[in-house]
Structures are given as structure tokens and as C-alpha cells.
């Protein structure tokens, strides 16, 4: 009996020892292929030992952080923990994620946007939209277009699946006011939020997924086609249109499953099937391809990745008006590194797109920067025109003043220039010094 107990103790000891050293062995030799975590994950850098960092304590802190986030099986342990929280307690171990009825997944900001609890106020939106109208009027004179695109929002599309504790009285929303003022001010826009709602129960395939935050891949393809056709009508051109010759029906993946992916749980969640069109573009030999600059949140990523740029030339995507793509694929480049006026001059069409949850910061500074650019340019032109008018009037007057003309003739002879040039120089000097 004693030997049996000793054997059990030894086995248990070996099991515990194996569990203790397994993470070290996995981290060192990577024996098992463990799936990486998804979402906004930043891998820590391994600390580099040096005299200064050792005695300041920063080396120890960095090394501790590195070891805590890179030990073997860490990703698996996180997925097990997240799965237990989801299955047993209906909690999502992901920042801002809300689990709704029937396990529909939302981000909290979309719920706030639907109920209007993030409303920035009528005056603020009016001020913004007036600036956009000014930008639009200026671009029209340059034969350019600006188009506002209001992407669909999951909060507006699936409010029936909100958890009860999140439900509240509905107020005026940022989306409603933006669309209302765009209509009043005559600003060019596309309202996909309304379109998606109108076709929610009519569409052949789902327009929004259960476990993703963005419009479905199918819905996104419809939106991309509509944007191209809208530009065609606005500029009276014939562009390469997109089409699909086949549609794959499958369980949600990629952007149709992005919230669930970000939750990093063990098992795939079952849902209704989604549609995945095989997108192609018409031959462009006899088509017009305008240049386009798109300032958008993540709702443009899907279009950008499947190749909507095939319908354009010199196509650029300014992600949250910060990183510039495709340039940033080669080497990171930000909008602060380029000249705004030069970029506007290079593009025929400017699109500003956002979903309902990002409307409080719509444009992310692009609208304000472009407005200030156009205002300062206009003021400069006005000043130049006013100066030229004064110069022409004074030149005409000098020619009628006998005494002044005598002085002009002497100065012209002294400076070896013609009389007309001397009149101009005298007039300029007089205007520049008249208020001194």
C-alpha cells in the first residue's frame, strides 16, 4: 500500500513538473503550432541588456513584460479563459464588445450612436456641414467633386438584439442631423444606412453579419458598386464598373466574423451563411478612371482590399486621415508628411466616409484643414485682386499728373528703364507706403 501511495505521488509530481516546464519548452522550441491572437495585439520587444537600463530598472521591467506576454501556450491559455467567460458568464474579453440577444455581437459605440447618447449637438454639426458646403463649392470651380458617404451601422441595423440593460430612450442622432443638413445645404452624399434598412428583409443575401461589426462582404460589394455609379453620374463619365460572375455561400469569416475573431475564443461560433461574391472589373480600355482620395474609417478597408482602386487612377486611402495607403504598405507615411493642397490638386474626387459610431469625429481633421486651406487661398487671391485694382488706378492717375510725370521721366533716365516701367515702380512704392 505504501509503495502504491509513493507511486501516485511520484506521478503527480512528474505531471506538475511537466506542466511547469512545458511553457518554457514551448517558448524555446515552438513544438506545437499555436494560433496567434487576433485584434489590436502589440508584440512586446525583447529587452537588450546594457549598463544604463540595468541600474535604472527599465531592463527588468521590459524583460518581465516580454516574458509575461510570450511564454509558451500563452495564447492557448487566453483562449481557454475567454471561452469560459463567454460560455459560462456571457462576457466578452474584448474591449468595448457587447454580447446581445441570440449572441449577436456589437461594439458599445454603435449602441450609443443608435440611441443618440454620443450626440455632439446641432450647432456643431451645422458648423461642420457649412464648411463642407464651402469646400464643395470651391472644388466645383476646380472641376472636382466631394462626396459624403454615410456607411451602414450595425446598431441601426440590429437594434432588436441589443441587451435589455443597454436600451434607453432614443434621442436625435449624429447620423440623422448630418443627413438632414446635407439635404438642406445641398451637399452631395450617399446614405447607405437608410438603403440597408430599407432592404434588410428584401436582400437576397444578408447585408450585415451576426458576429462582425462591418457591413457584410456582400453588402460592401453593393456599396462599392453604388459609389462608382454615383461618381459616374456626378462627373458624367463612364467608369469600369464592378461585377461578380459567381457567389460563394459559406459560414462567416474574415470581416464578417471580425468581432468574434477579436474575442479570441476556442471554438468557432455558428451563424447563418453569408455570401461572398467573386468581384471583377470591366475592361478599362475605353473607360474613364478618375483619381480619388478617400478619407474614411475602417469601412473602406474591405473595398480597398478587394480592389476598388481598379475603377480609379491615382487612388489613395487616408485611414482616419492619418496613414496613407497604399503608400504605407511599402513604408509608413502619414498625412502630416504630405502637402494637402498638392494632394487635392492631384485628385478628381474626394470621398469622406464614416459609419454612425465614428460620426462625432467625422473627417478626423480633414474637413477643418481643407476649409482653412481654401479660405486662406481665397483671401490671398482677394488681396492680390485688390492690389492690382489699386495699381491700375494709380498708374492711370500718374499719367494725368504733369508734375509727377516730370519726376517719372527723370527717374527713368537715371535708372536706365522705360517710362512705363518707372510709372509701375512708383505706383507700387506709393501703395506699399500709403498707410505707413
PADRENVEX-434335 format. One record per residue (C-alpha): x, y, z; residue in one letter. Coordinates in steps of 0.2 Angstrom, whole numbers, m for minus. Example, Ala and Ser with C-alpha at 12.3 -4.5 7.8 and 13.67 -1.06 7.14 Angstrom:
# PADRENVEX-434335
TIMAR    xx    yy    zz aa
TIMAR    62   m22    39  A
TIMAR    68    m5    36  S
//
This chain:
# PADRENVEX-434335
TIMAR    xx    yy    zz aa
TIMAR     0     0     0  X
TIMAR    14    12     4  X
TIMAR    23     9   m12  X
TIMAR     7    12   m21  X
TIMAR     5    29   m12  X
TIMAR    23    33   m17  X
TIMAR    20    29   m35  X
TIMAR     5    41   m35  X
TIMAR    15    55   m28  X
TIMAR    29    52   m40  X
TIMAR    16    53   m55  X
TIMAR     8    68   m48  X
TIMAR    25    76   m45  X
TIMAR    30    72   m63  X
TIMAR    14    79   m70  X
TIMAR    16    96   m60  X
TIMAR    34    97   m66  X
TIMAR    29    94   m84  X
TIMAR    16   107   m83  X
TIMAR    28   119   m75  X
TIMAR    42   117   m88  X
TIMAR    30   114  m103  X
TIMAR    28   133  m106  X
TIMAR    47   136  m106  X
TIMAR    50   121  m118  X
TIMAR    36   128  m130  X
TIMAR    43   145  m130  X
TIMAR    60   139  m133  X
TIMAR    57   126  m146  X
TIMAR    39   130  m153  X
TIMAR    34   112  m153  X
TIMAR    16   115  m156  X
TIMAR     8   127  m168  X
TIMAR    m2   139  m158  X
TIMAR   m14   151  m167  X
TIMAR    m9   169  m164  X
TIMAR   m22   180  m156  X
TIMAR   m32   192  m167  X
TIMAR   m36   210  m164  X
TIMAR   m26   225  m159  X
TIMAR   m11   215  m152  X
TIMAR     6   223  m150  X
TIMAR    20   211  m148  X
TIMAR    32   217  m134  X
TIMAR    51   219  m139  X
TIMAR    64   209  m130  X
TIMAR    74   220  m119  X
TIMAR    93   222  m123  X
TIMAR   104   222  m108  X
TIMAR   115   237  m105  X
TIMAR   123   246   m91  X
TIMAR   111   261   m90  X
TIMAR    95   251   m92  X
TIMAR   101   238   m79  X
TIMAR   104   251   m65  X
TIMAR    89   261   m69  X
TIMAR    77   246   m68  X
TIMAR    70   248   m86  X
TIMAR    78   232   m92  X
TIMAR    70   222   m78  X
TIMAR    53   230   m82  X
TIMAR    54   227  m101  X
TIMAR    61   209   m99  X
TIMAR    47   205   m87  X
TIMAR    34   212   m99  X
TIMAR    41   202  m113  X
TIMAR    42   185  m103  X
TIMAR    24   188   m97  X
TIMAR    17   190  m115  X
TIMAR    27   177  m124  X
TIMAR    28   162  m113  X
TIMAR    23   146  m121  X
TIMAR     5   141  m123  X
TIMAR     0   159  m118  X
TIMAR   m12   161  m132  X
TIMAR   m20   145  m129  X
TIMAR   m22   149  m111  X
TIMAR   m30   166  m115  X
TIMAR   m42   157  m127  X
TIMAR   m47   145  m114  X
TIMAR   m50   159  m102  X
TIMAR   m60   169  m114  X
TIMAR   m71   154  m119  X
TIMAR   m75   151  m101  X
TIMAR   m80   169   m99  X
TIMAR   m91   168  m115  X
TIMAR   m99   151  m112  X
TIMAR  m102   152   m93  X
TIMAR  m105   171   m90  X
TIMAR  m109   178  m107  X
TIMAR   m94   190  m105  X
TIMAR   m83   196  m120  X
TIMAR   m65   198  m115  X
TIMAR   m63   211  m129  X
TIMAR   m63   230  m127  X
TIMAR   m80   238  m130  X
TIMAR   m88   222  m136  X
TIMAR  m106   219  m131  X
TIMAR  m115   202  m132  X
TIMAR  m133   204  m137  X
TIMAR  m148   193  m138  X
TIMAR  m145   177  m148  X
TIMAR  m126   180  m146  X
TIMAR  m127   195  m159  X
TIMAR  m111   204  m156  X
TIMAR  m110   223  m155  X
TIMAR   m97   237  m151  X
TIMAR  m104   248  m137  X
TIMAR  m101   264  m148  X
TIMAR  m114   258  m160  X
TIMAR  m127   256  m147  X
TIMAR  m123   274  m141  X
TIMAR  m124   280  m159  X
TIMAR  m141   272  m162  X
TIMAR  m149   280  m146  X
TIMAR  m140   297  m148  X
TIMAR  m131   297  m132  X
TIMAR  m115   302  m141  X
TIMAR  m124   317  m150  X
TIMAR  m112   332  m152  X
TIMAR  m126   344  m155  X
TIMAR  m135   353  m169  X
TIMAR  m124   368  m169  X
TIMAR  m108   358  m170  X
TIMAR  m114   348  m185  X
TIMAR  m121   363  m194  X
TIMAR  m104   372  m192  X
TIMAR   m96   356  m200  X
TIMAR  m108   355  m214  X
TIMAR  m107   373  m218  X
TIMAR   m88   370  m220  X
TIMAR   m91   355  m231  X
TIMAR  m103   365  m242  X
TIMAR   m89   379  m244  X
TIMAR   m77   365  m249  X
TIMAR   m89   358  m261  X
TIMAR   m92   375  m269  X
TIMAR   m73   378  m271  X
TIMAR   m70   361  m278  X
TIMAR   m84   363  m291  X
TIMAR   m74   378  m298  X
TIMAR   m59   366  m300  X
TIMAR   m70   353  m309  X
TIMAR   m68   342  m293  X
TIMAR   m81   333  m283  X
TIMAR   m83   329  m264  X
TIMAR   m95   315  m259  X
TIMAR  m100   311  m241  X
TIMAR  m104   293  m238  X
TIMAR  m114   288  m223  X
TIMAR  m110   269  m221  X
TIMAR  m122   257  m213  X
TIMAR  m121   255  m195  X
TIMAR  m124   238  m185  X
TIMAR  m133   247  m171  X
TIMAR  m146   254  m183  X
TIMAR  m147   238  m192  X
TIMAR  m150   226  m177  X
TIMAR  m157   236  m163  X
TIMAR  m169   221  m159  X
TIMAR  m154   211  m152  X
TIMAR  m147   224  m140  X
TIMAR  m146   218  m122  X
TIMAR  m160   225  m111  X
TIMAR  m148   234  m100  X
TIMAR  m142   244  m114  X
TIMAR  m159   250  m120  X
TIMAR  m164   268  m117  X
TIMAR  m174   282  m124  X
TIMAR  m170   286  m142  X
TIMAR  m164   304  m145  X
TIMAR  m158   314  m160  X
TIMAR  m143   306  m168  X
TIMAR  m127   312  m176  X
TIMAR  m132   302  m192  X
TIMAR  m149   310  m193  X
TIMAR  m143   328  m191  X
TIMAR  m129   325  m204  X
TIMAR  m141   319  m217  X
TIMAR  m154   332  m213  X
TIMAR  m141   346  m215  X
TIMAR  m133   338  m231  X
TIMAR  m150   339  m239  X
TIMAR  m153   357  m233  X
TIMAR  m136   363  m239  X
TIMAR  m136   354  m255  X
TIMAR  m121   344  m251  X
TIMAR  m118   328  m261  X
TIMAR  m120   312  m251  X
TIMAR  m124   294  m251  X
TIMAR  m134   287  m237  X
TIMAR  m131   268  m236  X
TIMAR  m138   267  m218  X
TIMAR  m155   271  m225  X
TIMAR  m153   259  m240  X
TIMAR  m148   245  m229  X
TIMAR  m163   247  m218  X
TIMAR  m175   248  m232  X
TIMAR  m168   232  m240  X
TIMAR  m165   222  m223  X
TIMAR  m179   210  m227  X
TIMAR  m178   211  m246  X
TIMAR  m160   207  m250  X
TIMAR  m156   190  m257  X
TIMAR  m141   188  m245  X
TIMAR  m138   195  m228  X
TIMAR  m132   214  m228  X
TIMAR  m125   213  m210  X
TIMAR  m117   198  m201  X
TIMAR  m121   191  m184  X
TIMAR  m103   191  m177  X
TIMAR   m95   206  m187  X
TIMAR   m95   224  m184  X
TIMAR   m94   230  m203  X
TIMAR  m107   228  m217  X
TIMAR  m107   210  m224  X
TIMAR   m95   206  m238  X
TIMAR  m110   206  m250  X
TIMAR  m117   222  m243  X
TIMAR  m100   230  m245  X
TIMAR   m99   225  m264  X
TIMAR  m116   233  m267  X
TIMAR  m110   249  m258  X
TIMAR   m94   249  m269  X
TIMAR  m104   247  m285  X
TIMAR  m116   261  m279  X
TIMAR  m101   273  m276  X
TIMAR   m94   270  m293  X
TIMAR  m110   273  m301  X
TIMAR  m113   289  m291  X
TIMAR   m96   296  m297  X
TIMAR  m101   292  m315  X
TIMAR  m117   302  m313  X
TIMAR  m108   316  m304  X
TIMAR   m95   318  m317  X
TIMAR  m104   312  m332  X
TIMAR   m91   299  m336  X
TIMAR   m91   280  m340  X
TIMAR   m80   271  m327  X
TIMAR   m75   252  m326  X
TIMAR   m89   245  m316  X
TIMAR   m88   230  m305  X
TIMAR   m97   214  m306  X
TIMAR   m97   196  m300  X
TIMAR   m99   180  m310  X
TIMAR  m102   169  m295  X
TIMAR  m106   170  m277  X
TIMAR   m99   158  m264  X
TIMAR  m110   153  m249  X
TIMAR  m101   149  m233  X
TIMAR  m101   152  m214  X
TIMAR   m95   169  m210  X
TIMAR   m76   173  m210  X
TIMAR   m64   187  m212  X
TIMAR   m73   204  m209  X
TIMAR   m90   195  m207  X
TIMAR   m83   187  m191  X
TIMAR   m71   201  m185  X
TIMAR   m79   204  m168  X
TIMAR   m79   186  m164  X
TIMAR   m61   184  m170  X
TIMAR   m56   198  m158  X
TIMAR   m64   189  m144  X
TIMAR   m51   176  m146  X
TIMAR   m61   161  m140  X
TIMAR   m58   142  m143  X
TIMAR   m72   137  m154  X
TIMAR   m80   144  m170  X
TIMAR   m97   152  m167  X
TIMAR  m111   145  m179  X
TIMAR  m121   158  m188  X
TIMAR  m132   159  m204  X
TIMAR  m122   158  m220  X
TIMAR  m115   173  m229  X
TIMAR  m112   177  m247  X
TIMAR   m95   180  m255  X
TIMAR   m96   187  m272  X
TIMAR   m81   184  m284  X
TIMAR   m78   203  m289  X
TIMAR   m71   208  m306  X
TIMAR   m70   224  m315  X
TIMAR   m74   228  m333  X
TIMAR   m60   231  m345  X
TIMAR   m55   249  m344  X
TIMAR   m48   252  m362  X
TIMAR   m62   264  m367  X
TIMAR   m67   269  m349  X
TIMAR   m63   285  m339  X
TIMAR   m54   282  m322  X
TIMAR   m54   297  m311  X
TIMAR   m42   300  m297  X
TIMAR   m49   298  m280  X
TIMAR   m44   302  m262  X
TIMAR   m54   293  m249  X
TIMAR   m54   299  m230  X
TIMAR   m63   285  m220  X
TIMAR   m64   274  m205  X
TIMAR   m62   255  m207  X
TIMAR   m77   253  m218  X
TIMAR   m67   257  m233  X
TIMAR   m54   243  m230  X
TIMAR   m65   229  m237  X
TIMAR   m67   239  m254  X
TIMAR   m49   244  m254  X
TIMAR   m43   226  m251  X
TIMAR   m54   218  m265  X
TIMAR   m48   231  m277  X
TIMAR   m60   245  m280  X
TIMAR   m44   255  m285  X
TIMAR   m46   246  m302  X
TIMAR   m60   259  m306  X
TIMAR   m49   273  m302  X
TIMAR   m32   280  m306  X
TIMAR   m20   288  m293  X
TIMAR   m31   280  m279  X
TIMAR   m27   284  m261  X
TIMAR   m35   279  m244  X
TIMAR   m32   291  m229  X
TIMAR   m36   279  m215  X
TIMAR   m44   291  m201  X
TIMAR   m35   305  m210  X
TIMAR   m18   298  m203  X
TIMAR   m10   284  m213  X
TIMAR    m9   284  m232  X
TIMAR   m12   268  m242  X
TIMAR    m6   260  m252  X
TIMAR    10   270  m249  X
TIMAR    11   264  m231  X
TIMAR    12   246  m237  X
TIMAR    30   250  m243  X
TIMAR    35   262  m230  X
TIMAR    24   270  m216  X
TIMAR    18   288  m222  X
TIMAR     6   299  m213  X
TIMAR    m5   314  m219  X
TIMAR     6   326  m209  X
TIMAR    20   322  m221  X
TIMAR    12   327  m237  X
TIMAR     6   344  m244  X
TIMAR   m13   345  m243  X
TIMAR   m15   357  m257  X
TIMAR    m4   347  m268  X
TIMAR   m14   331  m264  X
TIMAR   m31   339  m268  X
TIMAR   m24   346  m284  X
TIMAR   m19   328  m289  X
TIMAR   m37   320  m286  X
TIMAR   m53   322  m295  X
TIMAR   m65   315  m282  X
TIMAR   m64   317  m263  X
TIMAR   m74   304  m253  X
TIMAR   m77   306  m234  X
TIMAR   m84   290  m227  X
TIMAR   m89   285  m209  X
TIMAR  m101   274  m200  X
TIMAR  m113   280  m187  X
TIMAR  m101   277  m172  X
TIMAR   m87   287  m179  X
TIMAR   m98   302  m185  X
TIMAR   m94   313  m169  X
TIMAR   m76   315  m177  X
TIMAR   m81   314  m195  X
TIMAR   m67   319  m206  X
TIMAR   m54   317  m192  X
TIMAR   m47   335  m196  X
TIMAR   m48   334  m215  X
TIMAR   m63   345  m216  X
TIMAR   m56   358  m205  X
TIMAR   m39   358  m213  X
TIMAR   m46   359  m231  X
TIMAR   m58   373  m226  X
TIMAR   m43   383  m219  X
TIMAR   m33   380  m234  X
TIMAR   m47   386  m246  X
TIMAR   m51   401  m235  X
TIMAR   m33   406  m234  X
TIMAR   m30   404  m253  X
TIMAR   m46   414  m257  X
TIMAR   m41   428  m245  X
TIMAR   m24   429  m254  X
TIMAR   m32   430  m271  X
TIMAR   m44   443  m265  X
TIMAR   m29   453  m258  X
TIMAR   m20   451  m275  X
TIMAR   m35   457  m285  X
TIMAR   m37   472  m273  X
TIMAR   m19   477  m275  X
TIMAR   m20   475  m294  X
TIMAR   m35   486  m295  X
TIMAR   m26   500  m285  X
TIMAR   m11   498  m295  X
TIMAR   m21   500  m312  X
TIMAR   m30   516  m305  X
TIMAR   m14   524  m298  X
TIMAR    m5   521  m315  X
TIMAR   m19   529  m324  X
TIMAR   m19   544  m312  X
TIMAR     0   547  m313  X
TIMAR    m1   549  m332  X
TIMAR   m13   564  m329  X
TIMAR    m2   572  m316  X
TIMAR    11   583  m326  X
TIMAR    22   586  m311  X
TIMAR    23   568  m306  X
TIMAR    26   563  m324  X
TIMAR    41   575  m325  X
TIMAR    48   566  m310  X
TIMAR    45   549  m318  X
TIMAR    54   554  m333  X
TIMAR    70   559  m323  X
TIMAR    69   543  m313  X
TIMAR    68   533  m329  X
TIMAR    83   541  m337  X
TIMAR    93   539  m321  X
TIMAR    89   521  m319  X
TIMAR    90   517  m337  X
TIMAR    72   510  m339  X
TIMAR    57   515  m349  X
TIMAR    44   527  m343  X
TIMAR    30   514  m342  X
TIMAR    41   503  m330  X
TIMAR    45   518  m320  X
TIMAR    27   523  m318  X
TIMAR    23   505  m312  X
TIMAR    38   505  m299  X
TIMAR    32   522  m292  X
TIMAR    14   517  m291  X
TIMAR    19   501  m281  X
TIMAR    30   511  m270  X
TIMAR    16   523  m266  X
TIMAR     3   509  m262  X
TIMAR    15   500  m251  X
TIMAR    19   516  m241  X
TIMAR     2   525  m241  X
TIMAR    m3   518  m224  X
TIMAR    14   519  m215  X
//
